[in-house]
């Protein structure tokens, strides 16, 4: 009897130790996750503070006039960010307008229309585009896309819609349009990959219910696939836009790097990322370096703003029919 009681006590003690160990491991794991998350937030905050500190001389000298000024002359120490902010906005938005239909359409084809044997091959092929270094895109754009724009696309655009101010003036191939096309190719895999995951996560019952009610395959895709996924598509577009805003090397090689504002997409331009890549290593004067840091701070703010707007749209503009899902 005494031996049984001793064995029972040992077993209870062992169970207690195991539960205590499990609780300690759980608390330790949660604490580590908190530390990692806080470290990321602190790192982002520290990066912003350092950029702000380095750009302080330019902030005190130019203030908010730096954003609206068109002058960029390192010799006279006159700096303005508007040409680069304009180039960044134009190329990013245009690239998103080009890439979004292709990304969403490819995701629909792979998940809903294409043969099953072909889906894996197509999905993998599109995802591989995202792994190509941006310098490769830049070289391809410089040697192939730029001549195509100069010799083929520009005459076509001028003959068909040349009356628009966006396609007027001389074209040398290196232009805002070339940068936009390069960026659109680079962000298509992001949109396609995220949209594929969204479409695959839609319950099969939605699709079956649509077909049972007499919907055509197109109506099924429209009502049972796209409608529940609309906020996710907006989020994918926001991530793709953030990638386009910060892309550097490919844009540097095909945009022309001209600090001028032009309504024509056929003219050369520059972005905030391209001017940083071009001039940071050669910035000798303190004010020039501070102005570049001011530019980097603005790019940081614009990128965070785009992500915040995307999150806001996802949270508050979900279709009413799917808010309870």
C-alpha contacts under 8 A as a table, 3 or more apart, distances in Angstrom:
res1	aa1	res2	aa2	distance
1	X	4	X	5.22
1	X	5	X	6.40
2	X	5	X	5.13
2	X	6	X	6.27
3	X	6	X	5.09
3	X	7	X	6.26
4	X	7	X	5.11
4	X	8	X	6.13
5	X	8	X	5.06
5	X	9	X	6.13
6	X	9	X	5.08
6	X	10	X	6.22
7	X	10	X	5.07
7	X	11	X	6.22
8	X	11	X	5.10
8	X	12	X	6.14
9	X	12	X	5.08
9	X	13	X	6.05
10	X	13	X	5.03
10	X	14	X	6.07
11	X	14	X	5.00
11	X	15	X	6.13
12	X	15	X	5.08
12	X	16	X	6.09
13	X	16	X	5.03
13	X	17	X	6.17
14	X	17	X	5.11
14	X	18	X	6.17
15	X	18	X	5.07
15	X	19	X	6.20
16	X	19	X	5.19
16	X	20	X	6.05
17	X	20	X	4.99
17	X	21	X	5.97
18	X	21	X	5.06
18	X	22	X	6.09
19	X	22	X	5.02
19	X	23	X	6.15
20	X	23	X	5.14
20	X	24	X	6.15
21	X	24	X	5.06
21	X	25	X	6.08
22	X	25	X	5.08
22	X	26	X	6.05
23	X	26	X	5.00
23	X	27	X	6.08
24	X	27	X	5.13
24	X	28	X	5.96
25	X	28	X	4.96
25	X	29	X	6.01
26	X	29	X	5.11
26	X	30	X	6.19
27	X	30	X	5.14
27	X	31	X	6.01
28	X	31	X	5.05
28	X	32	X	6.15
29	X	32	X	5.14
29	X	33	X	6.28
30	X	33	X	5.10
30	X	34	X	6.24
31	X	34	X	5.07
31	X	35	X	6.18
32	X	35	X	4.98
32	X	36	X	6.18
33	X	36	X	5.10
33	X	37	X	6.19
34	X	37	X	5.22
34	X	38	X	6.03
35	X	38	X	5.16
35	X	39	X	5.93
36	X	39	X	5.02
36	X	40	X	6.36
37	X	40	X	5.26
37	X	41	X	6.45
38	X	41	X	5.08
38	X	42	X	6.01
39	X	42	X	5.04
39	X	43	X	5.93
40	X	43	X	5.04
40	X	44	X	6.27
41	X	44	X	5.27
41	X	45	X	6.19
42	X	45	X	5.00
42	X	46	X	5.98
43	X	46	X	5.10
43	X	47	X	6.12
44	X	47	X	5.12
44	X	48	X	6.30
45	X	48	X	5.20
45	X	49	X	6.23
46	X	49	X	5.03
46	X	50	X	6.11
47	X	50	X	5.23
47	X	51	X	6.20
48	X	51	X	5.15
48	X	52	X	6.04
48	X	297	X	7.05
48	X	300	X	7.72
49	X	52	X	5.03
49	X	53	X	6.03
50	X	53	X	5.03
50	X	54	X	6.15
51	X	54	X	5.18
51	X	55	X	6.10
51	X	293	X	5.98
51	X	294	X	7.30
51	X	296	X	7.24
51	X	297	X	5.94
52	X	55	X	5.14
52	X	56	X	6.02
52	X	293	X	7.52
52	X	294	X	7.07
52	X	297	X	6.50
53	X	56	X	5.20
54	X	57	X	7.44
54	X	290	X	5.85
54	X	293	X	6.16
54	X	294	X	7.78
55	X	58	X	5.53
55	X	59	X	6.23
55	X	289	X	7.81
55	X	290	X	4.34
55	X	291	X	6.17
55	X	292	X	7.48
55	X	293	X	4.87
55	X	294	X	4.66
55	X	297	X	7.77
56	X	59	X	4.86
56	X	60	X	6.07
56	X	290	X	6.89
56	X	294	X	7.65
57	X	60	X	5.32
57	X	61	X	6.24
57	X	287	X	6.61
57	X	290	X	6.07
58	X	61	X	5.09
58	X	62	X	5.81
58	X	63	X	7.33
58	X	287	X	6.14
58	X	290	X	5.37
58	X	291	X	5.25
58	X	294	X	6.72
59	X	62	X	5.48
59	X	63	X	4.75
59	X	64	X	7.59
59	X	66	X	7.91
59	X	291	X	7.96
59	X	294	X	7.06
60	X	63	X	5.66
62	X	65	X	5.66
62	X	66	X	5.26
63	X	66	X	5.95
64	X	67	X	5.64
64	X	68	X	7.37
65	X	68	X	5.35
65	X	69	X	5.88
65	X	80	X	7.59
66	X	69	X	5.36
66	X	79	X	6.78
66	X	80	X	4.67
66	X	81	X	5.80
66	X	82	X	7.60
67	X	80	X	6.14
67	X	81	X	4.99
67	X	82	X	5.40
67	X	85	X	7.87
68	X	80	X	6.75
68	X	81	X	6.71
68	X	82	X	5.13
69	X	79	X	7.39
69	X	80	X	4.38
69	X	81	X	6.30
69	X	82	X	5.67
70	X	79	X	7.85
70	X	80	X	5.25
70	X	81	X	6.71
70	X	82	X	5.38
70	X	83	X	5.90
70	X	260	X	7.36
70	X	261	X	7.78
71	X	78	X	6.20
71	X	79	X	5.63
71	X	80	X	5.12
71	X	81	X	7.98
72	X	77	X	7.95
72	X	78	X	5.64
72	X	79	X	4.37
72	X	80	X	5.43
72	X	81	X	7.66
72	X	259	X	6.76
73	X	76	X	5.58
73	X	77	X	5.85
73	X	78	X	5.08
73	X	79	X	6.08
74	X	77	X	4.62
74	X	78	X	6.23
74	X	79	X	7.04
74	X	288	X	6.36
75	X	78	X	7.77
77	X	287	X	7.10
77	X	288	X	6.85
79	X	288	X	7.82
79	X	291	X	6.83
80	X	83	X	7.60
81	X	84	X	5.53
81	X	85	X	5.97
81	X	272	X	7.81
81	X	295	X	6.75
82	X	85	X	4.97
82	X	86	X	5.82
83	X	86	X	5.15
83	X	87	X	6.15
83	X	259	X	5.55
83	X	260	X	5.46
83	X	261	X	5.23
83	X	269	X	7.60
83	X	270	X	6.96
83	X	271	X	7.59
84	X	87	X	4.99
84	X	88	X	6.05
84	X	259	X	6.77
84	X	269	X	7.69
84	X	270	X	5.29
84	X	271	X	4.28
84	X	272	X	4.90
84	X	275	X	7.47
85	X	88	X	5.11
85	X	89	X	6.21
85	X	271	X	6.30
85	X	272	X	6.12
86	X	89	X	5.27
86	X	90	X	6.09
86	X	261	X	7.16
86	X	271	X	7.45
87	X	90	X	5.23
87	X	91	X	6.01
87	X	176	X	7.28
87	X	261	X	7.70
87	X	269	X	6.10
87	X	270	X	5.40
87	X	271	X	4.86
87	X	272	X	7.73
88	X	91	X	5.52
88	X	92	X	5.96
88	X	245	X	6.25
88	X	270	X	7.33
88	X	271	X	4.59
88	X	272	X	6.30
89	X	92	X	5.32
89	X	93	X	5.99
89	X	245	X	7.62
90	X	93	X	5.46
90	X	94	X	5.97
90	X	176	X	7.79
91	X	94	X	5.25
91	X	95	X	5.90
91	X	176	X	6.28
91	X	177	X	7.35
91	X	179	X	6.45
91	X	180	X	4.69
91	X	183	X	7.73
91	X	244	X	7.99
92	X	95	X	5.21
92	X	96	X	6.17
92	X	180	X	6.72
92	X	183	X	7.40
92	X	241	X	6.23
92	X	244	X	5.36
92	X	245	X	5.81
93	X	96	X	5.08
93	X	97	X	6.18
93	X	241	X	7.33
94	X	97	X	5.04
94	X	98	X	6.30
94	X	180	X	5.99
95	X	98	X	5.14
95	X	99	X	5.97
95	X	180	X	4.71
95	X	181	X	6.10
95	X	182	X	7.86
95	X	183	X	5.65
95	X	184	X	4.32
95	X	244	X	7.64
96	X	99	X	5.04
96	X	100	X	5.66
96	X	184	X	6.20
96	X	187	X	7.78
96	X	237	X	7.23
96	X	240	X	7.32
96	X	241	X	6.38
97	X	100	X	5.73
97	X	101	X	7.36
98	X	101	X	6.59
98	X	102	X	7.22
98	X	181	X	7.73
98	X	184	X	6.05
99	X	102	X	5.29
99	X	103	X	5.91
99	X	184	X	4.85
99	X	185	X	6.81
99	X	187	X	6.71
99	X	188	X	5.28
99	X	191	X	7.91
100	X	103	X	5.12
100	X	104	X	6.05
100	X	188	X	7.02
100	X	191	X	6.82
100	X	237	X	6.98
101	X	104	X	5.38
101	X	105	X	5.85
102	X	105	X	5.16
102	X	106	X	5.94
102	X	188	X	6.85
102	X	192	X	7.97
103	X	106	X	5.31
103	X	107	X	6.25
103	X	188	X	5.06
103	X	189	X	6.84
103	X	190	X	7.87
103	X	191	X	5.13
103	X	192	X	4.33
103	X	195	X	7.73
104	X	107	X	5.11
104	X	108	X	6.23
104	X	191	X	6.74
104	X	192	X	5.82
104	X	195	X	6.33
104	X	233	X	7.97
105	X	108	X	5.08
105	X	109	X	6.15
106	X	109	X	5.09
106	X	110	X	6.11
106	X	192	X	6.35
107	X	110	X	5.21
107	X	111	X	6.10
107	X	192	X	5.16
107	X	193	X	7.19
107	X	195	X	5.88
107	X	196	X	4.92
107	X	199	X	7.81
108	X	111	X	5.32
108	X	112	X	5.51
108	X	113	X	6.83
108	X	196	X	7.21
108	X	199	X	7.51
108	X	221	X	7.96
109	X	112	X	5.51
109	X	113	X	4.66
109	X	114	X	5.28
110	X	113	X	6.30
110	X	114	X	5.31
110	X	115	X	7.95
110	X	118	X	7.88
110	X	119	X	5.04
110	X	122	X	7.03
110	X	123	X	6.88
110	X	196	X	7.61
111	X	114	X	7.03
111	X	119	X	7.16
111	X	196	X	6.52
111	X	199	X	6.96
111	X	200	X	6.81
112	X	221	X	7.77
114	X	118	X	6.61
114	X	119	X	6.30
115	X	118	X	5.30
115	X	119	X	6.34
116	X	119	X	5.24
116	X	120	X	7.49
117	X	120	X	6.70
117	X	121	X	7.60
118	X	121	X	5.38
118	X	122	X	6.18
119	X	122	X	5.25
119	X	123	X	5.97
120	X	123	X	5.17
120	X	124	X	5.99
121	X	124	X	5.28
121	X	125	X	6.06
122	X	125	X	5.06
122	X	126	X	6.19
123	X	126	X	5.32
123	X	127	X	6.19
123	X	193	X	7.70
124	X	127	X	5.07
124	X	128	X	6.12
125	X	128	X	5.18
125	X	129	X	6.90
126	X	129	X	5.49
126	X	130	X	7.51
126	X	189	X	5.57
126	X	192	X	7.70
127	X	130	X	5.56
127	X	131	X	7.29
127	X	189	X	5.44
127	X	190	X	7.86
127	X	193	X	6.91
128	X	131	X	5.26
128	X	132	X	6.93
128	X	189	X	7.99
129	X	132	X	5.50
129	X	186	X	7.13
129	X	189	X	6.46
130	X	186	X	6.51
130	X	187	X	7.62
130	X	189	X	5.79
130	X	190	X	7.26
132	X	136	X	6.88
132	X	137	X	7.61
133	X	136	X	5.56
133	X	137	X	7.02
134	X	137	X	5.08
134	X	138	X	6.27
134	X	249	X	6.21
134	X	250	X	5.36
135	X	138	X	4.88
135	X	139	X	6.21
135	X	249	X	5.74
135	X	250	X	5.51
136	X	139	X	5.15
136	X	140	X	6.14
136	X	250	X	7.62
137	X	140	X	5.13
137	X	141	X	5.95
137	X	182	X	6.94
137	X	250	X	5.78
138	X	141	X	5.02
138	X	142	X	6.04
138	X	182	X	7.64
138	X	249	X	6.64
138	X	250	X	3.85
138	X	251	X	6.80
138	X	252	X	7.76
138	X	253	X	5.53
138	X	254	X	6.73
139	X	142	X	5.06
139	X	143	X	6.19
139	X	250	X	7.53
139	X	253	X	7.28
140	X	143	X	5.44
140	X	144	X	5.63
140	X	145	X	6.74
141	X	144	X	5.43
141	X	145	X	4.42
141	X	146	X	5.89
141	X	178	X	7.46
141	X	182	X	6.82
141	X	250	X	7.82
141	X	253	X	7.82
141	X	254	X	6.53
142	X	145	X	6.17
142	X	146	X	5.40
142	X	147	X	7.77
142	X	174	X	7.81
142	X	253	X	6.45
142	X	254	X	5.78
143	X	146	X	6.42
143	X	147	X	6.83
144	X	147	X	5.65
144	X	148	X	6.26
145	X	148	X	5.03
145	X	149	X	6.17
145	X	173	X	7.92
145	X	178	X	7.10
146	X	149	X	5.17
146	X	150	X	6.18
146	X	172	X	7.84
146	X	173	X	4.47
146	X	174	X	5.82
146	X	178	X	6.51
146	X	254	X	7.18
147	X	150	X	5.01
147	X	151	X	5.89
147	X	152	X	7.92
147	X	173	X	5.99
148	X	151	X	5.41
148	X	152	X	5.33
148	X	153	X	6.30
148	X	173	X	7.54
149	X	152	X	5.66
149	X	153	X	4.57
149	X	154	X	5.57
149	X	173	X	5.19
149	X	178	X	7.35
150	X	153	X	6.50
150	X	154	X	5.61
150	X	155	X	7.84
150	X	171	X	6.12
150	X	172	X	5.60
150	X	173	X	4.35
151	X	154	X	6.54
151	X	155	X	6.93
152	X	155	X	5.85
152	X	156	X	6.41
153	X	156	X	5.12
153	X	157	X	6.11
154	X	157	X	5.16
154	X	158	X	6.08
154	X	167	X	7.87
154	X	171	X	7.06
154	X	266	X	7.79
155	X	158	X	5.13
155	X	159	X	6.01
156	X	159	X	5.28
156	X	160	X	6.21
157	X	160	X	5.27
157	X	161	X	5.55
157	X	162	X	5.91
157	X	167	X	6.79
158	X	161	X	5.61
158	X	162	X	3.71
158	X	163	X	7.42
158	X	167	X	6.32
158	X	168	X	7.17
159	X	162	X	5.78
161	X	164	X	5.98
161	X	167	X	7.37
162	X	165	X	7.46
162	X	166	X	7.96
162	X	167	X	5.43
162	X	168	X	6.15
163	X	167	X	7.48
163	X	168	X	7.40
164	X	167	X	5.95
164	X	168	X	7.04
165	X	168	X	5.49
165	X	263	X	6.55
165	X	264	X	5.93
166	X	263	X	5.74
166	X	264	X	4.03
166	X	265	X	5.35
166	X	266	X	7.43
167	X	264	X	5.40
167	X	265	X	6.10
167	X	266	X	6.09
168	X	264	X	5.87
168	X	266	X	7.16
169	X	264	X	7.08
169	X	266	X	7.16
169	X	267	X	7.37
170	X	266	X	7.13
170	X	267	X	7.19
171	X	174	X	7.64
171	X	175	X	7.65
171	X	266	X	5.30
171	X	267	X	6.24
172	X	175	X	7.39
172	X	266	X	7.69
172	X	267	X	7.76
173	X	178	X	6.92
173	X	266	X	7.17
174	X	177	X	7.98
174	X	178	X	6.17
174	X	179	X	8.00
174	X	254	X	5.06
174	X	255	X	5.31
174	X	256	X	5.42
174	X	266	X	7.75
174	X	267	X	7.46
174	X	268	X	5.97
175	X	178	X	5.25
175	X	179	X	6.54
175	X	254	X	6.53
175	X	255	X	4.65
175	X	256	X	5.95
175	X	265	X	6.57
175	X	266	X	5.25
175	X	267	X	4.97
175	X	268	X	3.99
175	X	269	X	6.35
176	X	179	X	5.19
176	X	180	X	6.15
176	X	255	X	5.49
176	X	265	X	5.15
176	X	266	X	6.29
176	X	267	X	6.40
176	X	268	X	5.74
176	X	269	X	5.88
176	X	270	X	7.87
177	X	180	X	5.03
177	X	181	X	6.20
177	X	255	X	7.93
177	X	265	X	5.20
177	X	266	X	6.03
178	X	181	X	5.22
178	X	182	X	6.25
178	X	254	X	6.08
178	X	255	X	6.48
179	X	182	X	5.16
179	X	183	X	6.15
179	X	250	X	7.62
179	X	251	X	5.30
179	X	254	X	5.76
179	X	255	X	5.30
180	X	183	X	5.12
180	X	184	X	6.09
181	X	184	X	5.07
181	X	185	X	6.41
182	X	185	X	5.36
182	X	186	X	6.42
182	X	250	X	7.21
182	X	251	X	7.45
183	X	186	X	5.00
183	X	187	X	6.26
183	X	244	X	6.02
183	X	247	X	7.79
183	X	250	X	7.98
183	X	251	X	7.64
184	X	187	X	5.37
184	X	188	X	6.17
185	X	188	X	5.50
185	X	189	X	7.90
186	X	189	X	6.87
187	X	190	X	5.32
187	X	191	X	6.59
187	X	240	X	5.47
187	X	241	X	7.91
187	X	243	X	7.15
187	X	244	X	7.06
188	X	191	X	5.32
188	X	192	X	6.01
188	X	240	X	7.89
189	X	192	X	5.02
189	X	193	X	5.81
190	X	193	X	5.37
190	X	194	X	6.23
190	X	236	X	7.16
190	X	239	X	7.75
190	X	240	X	6.16
191	X	194	X	5.43
191	X	195	X	5.98
191	X	233	X	7.72
191	X	236	X	5.38
191	X	237	X	6.39
191	X	240	X	6.50
192	X	195	X	5.20
192	X	196	X	6.04
193	X	196	X	5.24
193	X	197	X	6.54
194	X	197	X	5.29
194	X	198	X	6.35
194	X	233	X	7.81
194	X	236	X	6.07
195	X	198	X	4.88
195	X	199	X	6.09
195	X	232	X	7.33
195	X	233	X	6.26
195	X	236	X	7.10
196	X	199	X	5.20
196	X	200	X	6.10
197	X	200	X	5.21
197	X	201	X	6.22
198	X	201	X	5.21
198	X	202	X	6.73
198	X	229	X	6.22
198	X	232	X	6.74
199	X	202	X	5.45
199	X	225	X	6.01
199	X	226	X	7.62
199	X	229	X	6.88
200	X	203	X	7.93
202	X	206	X	7.38
202	X	224	X	7.79
202	X	225	X	6.55
202	X	228	X	7.36
202	X	229	X	7.76
203	X	206	X	5.73
203	X	207	X	7.45
204	X	207	X	5.34
204	X	208	X	6.26
205	X	208	X	4.98
205	X	209	X	5.84
206	X	209	X	5.19
206	X	210	X	6.24
206	X	224	X	5.43
207	X	210	X	5.16
207	X	211	X	6.32
207	X	220	X	6.08
207	X	221	X	7.84
207	X	224	X	5.41
207	X	225	X	7.43
208	X	211	X	5.19
208	X	212	X	6.01
209	X	212	X	4.98
209	X	213	X	6.23
210	X	213	X	5.29
210	X	214	X	6.70
210	X	215	X	5.46
210	X	219	X	7.89
210	X	220	X	5.64
210	X	223	X	7.58
210	X	224	X	6.72
211	X	214	X	5.20
211	X	215	X	4.88
211	X	216	X	6.77
211	X	217	X	7.52
211	X	220	X	6.54
212	X	215	X	7.23
215	X	218	X	7.82
215	X	219	X	5.46
215	X	220	X	5.84
216	X	219	X	5.04
216	X	220	X	6.05
217	X	220	X	4.97
217	X	221	X	6.33
218	X	221	X	5.21
218	X	222	X	6.22
219	X	222	X	4.91
219	X	223	X	5.89
219	X	224	X	7.91
220	X	223	X	5.37
220	X	224	X	5.32
220	X	225	X	6.97
221	X	224	X	5.61
221	X	225	X	4.88
221	X	226	X	6.17
222	X	225	X	5.96
222	X	226	X	5.15
222	X	227	X	6.38
223	X	226	X	6.18
223	X	227	X	5.34
223	X	228	X	7.78
224	X	227	X	6.19
224	X	228	X	6.67
225	X	228	X	6.04
225	X	229	X	6.41
226	X	229	X	5.11
226	X	230	X	5.91
227	X	230	X	5.46
227	X	319	X	7.67
228	X	231	X	7.67
228	X	319	X	7.64
228	X	322	X	6.34
229	X	232	X	5.22
229	X	233	X	6.20
230	X	233	X	5.07
230	X	234	X	6.36
230	X	318	X	7.57
230	X	319	X	7.94
231	X	234	X	4.99
231	X	235	X	6.30
231	X	313	X	7.29
231	X	314	X	4.96
231	X	317	X	7.42
231	X	318	X	5.97
232	X	235	X	4.92
232	X	236	X	6.18
232	X	314	X	7.02
233	X	236	X	4.99
233	X	237	X	6.13
234	X	237	X	5.03
234	X	238	X	6.19
234	X	310	X	6.66
234	X	313	X	7.52
234	X	314	X	6.91
235	X	238	X	4.99
235	X	239	X	6.33
235	X	310	X	5.62
235	X	311	X	6.95
235	X	314	X	6.62
236	X	239	X	5.19
236	X	240	X	6.17
237	X	240	X	5.05
237	X	241	X	6.02
238	X	241	X	5.03
238	X	242	X	6.19
238	X	306	X	6.59
238	X	307	X	6.14
238	X	310	X	5.45
239	X	242	X	5.08
239	X	243	X	6.35
239	X	307	X	7.00
240	X	243	X	5.08
240	X	244	X	6.27
241	X	244	X	4.97
241	X	245	X	6.14
241	X	306	X	7.69
242	X	245	X	5.12
242	X	246	X	6.58
242	X	303	X	5.71
242	X	306	X	6.71
242	X	307	X	7.06
243	X	246	X	5.53
243	X	247	X	6.18
244	X	247	X	5.34
245	X	273	X	7.83
245	X	299	X	7.88
245	X	303	X	6.90
246	X	273	X	6.05
246	X	299	X	7.65
246	X	303	X	7.78
247	X	250	X	7.13
247	X	251	X	6.77
247	X	273	X	6.75
248	X	251	X	5.42
248	X	252	X	6.05
248	X	273	X	5.32
248	X	274	X	5.48
248	X	277	X	7.09
249	X	252	X	5.06
249	X	253	X	6.46
249	X	274	X	7.29
249	X	277	X	7.80
250	X	253	X	5.51
250	X	254	X	6.83
251	X	254	X	5.52
251	X	255	X	5.67
251	X	274	X	6.69
252	X	255	X	5.85
252	X	256	X	7.11
252	X	257	X	6.64
252	X	270	X	7.79
252	X	274	X	5.17
252	X	277	X	7.81
252	X	278	X	7.84
253	X	256	X	7.13
255	X	268	X	5.61
255	X	269	X	5.75
255	X	270	X	6.23
256	X	268	X	4.72
256	X	269	X	5.72
256	X	270	X	6.76
257	X	268	X	6.64
257	X	269	X	5.30
257	X	270	X	4.45
257	X	271	X	7.65
257	X	274	X	7.02
257	X	275	X	7.16
258	X	268	X	5.83
258	X	269	X	4.60
258	X	270	X	5.52
259	X	269	X	6.13
259	X	270	X	5.97
260	X	269	X	6.19
260	X	270	X	7.79
261	X	269	X	7.02
262	X	265	X	7.55
262	X	267	X	6.78
262	X	269	X	7.75
264	X	267	X	5.74
265	X	268	X	7.80
270	X	274	X	6.20
270	X	275	X	6.69
271	X	274	X	5.12
271	X	275	X	6.25
272	X	275	X	5.43
272	X	276	X	6.37
272	X	295	X	6.47
272	X	296	X	7.30
272	X	299	X	6.71
273	X	276	X	5.22
273	X	277	X	6.33
273	X	296	X	7.74
273	X	299	X	7.72
274	X	277	X	5.13
274	X	278	X	6.11
275	X	278	X	5.05
275	X	279	X	5.97
275	X	280	X	7.84
276	X	279	X	5.60
276	X	280	X	5.38
276	X	292	X	6.28
276	X	295	X	7.76
276	X	296	X	7.45
277	X	280	X	6.06
277	X	281	X	7.77
278	X	281	X	7.39
278	X	282	X	7.98
279	X	282	X	5.23
279	X	283	X	5.92
280	X	283	X	5.30
280	X	289	X	6.87
280	X	292	X	6.88
283	X	286	X	7.75
283	X	288	X	5.85
283	X	289	X	5.46
284	X	288	X	7.04
284	X	289	X	7.07
285	X	288	X	5.24
285	X	289	X	6.39
286	X	289	X	5.19
286	X	290	X	6.06
287	X	290	X	4.92
287	X	291	X	6.00
288	X	291	X	5.11
288	X	292	X	6.37
289	X	292	X	5.15
289	X	293	X	6.30
290	X	293	X	4.99
290	X	294	X	6.09
291	X	294	X	4.84
291	X	295	X	6.19
292	X	295	X	4.90
292	X	296	X	6.26
293	X	296	X	4.88
293	X	297	X	6.15
294	X	297	X	5.01
294	X	298	X	6.32
295	X	298	X	5.10
295	X	299	X	6.26
296	X	299	X	5.00
296	X	300	X	6.11
297	X	300	X	4.99
297	X	301	X	6.23
298	X	301	X	5.04
298	X	302	X	6.09
299	X	302	X	5.08
299	X	303	X	6.11
300	X	303	X	5.32
300	X	304	X	6.27
301	X	304	X	5.18
301	X	305	X	5.98
302	X	305	X	4.98
302	X	306	X	6.19
303	X	306	X	5.21
303	X	307	X	6.41
304	X	307	X	5.19
304	X	308	X	6.11
305	X	308	X	5.02
305	X	309	X	6.12
306	X	309	X	5.20
306	X	310	X	6.23
307	X	310	X	5.10
307	X	311	X	6.28
308	X	311	X	5.11
308	X	312	X	6.14
309	X	312	X	4.96
309	X	313	X	6.17
310	X	313	X	5.21
310	X	314	X	6.20
311	X	314	X	5.09
311	X	315	X	6.14
312	X	315	X	5.20
312	X	316	X	6.05
312	X	317	X	7.87
313	X	316	X	5.46
313	X	317	X	5.20
313	X	318	X	7.61
314	X	317	X	5.92
314	X	318	X	6.26
315	X	318	X	6.60
318	X	322	X	6.99
318	X	323	X	6.12
319	X	322	X	5.60
319	X	323	X	6.35
320	X	323	X	5.34
321	X	324	X	7.60
322	X	325	X	5.40
